[in-house]
Amino acid sequence: MSTDKRDHGGGLDAAVKRWGGSRIGWIDLSTGINPHPYPIGRYDQEAWTALPDSAAQQALQDAARSFWNVPDGADVLAAPGASALIAALPGLWPADRVMIPPPTYNEHAAAFRAHGWDVQTSGDATAQVVVHPNNPDGVRWRPDTLPSRDATLTVIDESFCDVCPEASMIALAEKPGYVILKSFGKFWGCAGLRLGFAIATPETIARLRDRIGPWAVSGPALHTGTAALRDTAWAQATRLRLKQDATRLDALMTGAGATPAGKGGTDLFRLYRVEDATALQHRLAEHHIWTRTFPYSAEWIRLGLPAAIHWPRLGAALRA
């Protein structure tokens, strides 16, 4: 059994219990989820009542292939969230050593350990995992800066890369030993829909598809995912708004005495260095605003972007 401390954003129920109020009255900035999600339309009853058919699954895969410019030699697999893929991937290969440079999203290390792998933070390893851009510091990788040139398996988690598509390493997906992960919940703001993608060689995807099983993606997720991935105008407008809002949040936080940490995060979340991160988190919690701190840093605090109606309240709480 894994003993990893699986800290994440969220945990709003515990904050409400400690500082009072109700969930609806809190501003949750502890995650990196777009606060203005893709508009979800009405579903036909069949989306809820029928098993997802092959045509709907193929439509989603085709939309994903087009949106992410998936190379011809790679295949696409949709799954019920990127986390399901993260949990399943290590079991496709014999357990050995995997290098996961910290700090980063901790589910990758937990998943590899659960499958018997020896997780290392540096040195030689059979496999490597990078989050690109990295969560929480926003570091971006390139093919020539990947930690290991000798790894036979490279997992590149691009859950936050839709804000900077020009940086994607999707071209590597057709090379043996590379797996690119994509998340629908972050950029499109529909985390509750549970939709994620793995992109790799057909051989790898076939093995992963066997692990995930049939009908893994719900009818509503197939419908929404296909519509959203086809809506490139919405994606372009959203990138512009997120960039503007990230700049606005930086100005607000630096005015309150914070400084960017690492690369400052991404356009979906920002990472700051402050004198006492826990104290600031608790001070904002008194105003029913929830943020993210980290067990390995007393100075780092991460904030997602507020929805449009919440900017005045965040500014007032920082000035209080």
HELIX and SHEET records of a PDB file:
HELIX    1   1 LEU A   12  TRP A   19  1                                   8    
HELIX    2   2 ARG A   23  GLY A   25  5                                   3    
HELIX    3   3 GLN A   45  THR A   49  1                                   5    
HELIX    4   4 SER A   54  PHE A   67  1                                  14    
HELIX    5   5 ALA A   82  ALA A   88  1                                   7    
HELIX    6   6 LEU A   89  LEU A   92  5                                   4    
HELIX    7   7 GLU A  107  ALA A  114  1                                   8    
HELIX    8   8 PRO A  143  THR A  145  5                                   3    
HELIX    9   9 CYS A  161  VAL A  163  5                                   3    
HELIX   10  10 PRO A  165  ALA A  167  5                                   3    
HELIX   11  11 ILE A  170  GLU A  174  5                                   5    
HELIX   12  12 ALA A  191  LEU A  193  5                                   3    
HELIX   13  13 PRO A  202  ILE A  212  1                                  11    
HELIX   14  14 GLY A  219  ARG A  230  1                                  12    
HELIX   15  15 THR A  232  GLY A  255  1                                  24    
HELIX   16  16 ALA A  277  ALA A  285  1                                   9    
HELIX   17  17 ALA A  308  HIS A  310  5                                   3    
HELIX   18  18 TRP A  311  ARG A  319  1                                   9    
SHEET    1   A 2 ILE A  27  ASP A  28  0                                        
SHEET    2   A 2 ILE A 289  TRP A 290  1                                        
SHEET    1   B 7 ASP A  75  ALA A  79  0                                        
SHEET    2   B 7 GLY A 196  ALA A 200 -1                                        
SHEET    3   B 7 TYR A 178  SER A 183 -1                                        
SHEET    4   B 7 LEU A 153  ASP A 157  1                                        
SHEET    5   B 7 ALA A 127  VAL A 131  1                                        
SHEET    6   B 7 ARG A  97  MET A  99  1                                        
SHEET    7   B 7 ASP A 118  GLN A 120  1                                        
SHEET    1   C 4 THR A 259  GLY A 265  0                                        
SHEET    2   C 4 PHE A 269  ARG A 273 -1                                        
SHEET    3   C 4 SER A 297  GLY A 304 -1                                        
SHEET    4   C 4 ARG A 292  PHE A 294 -1                                        
END                                                                             
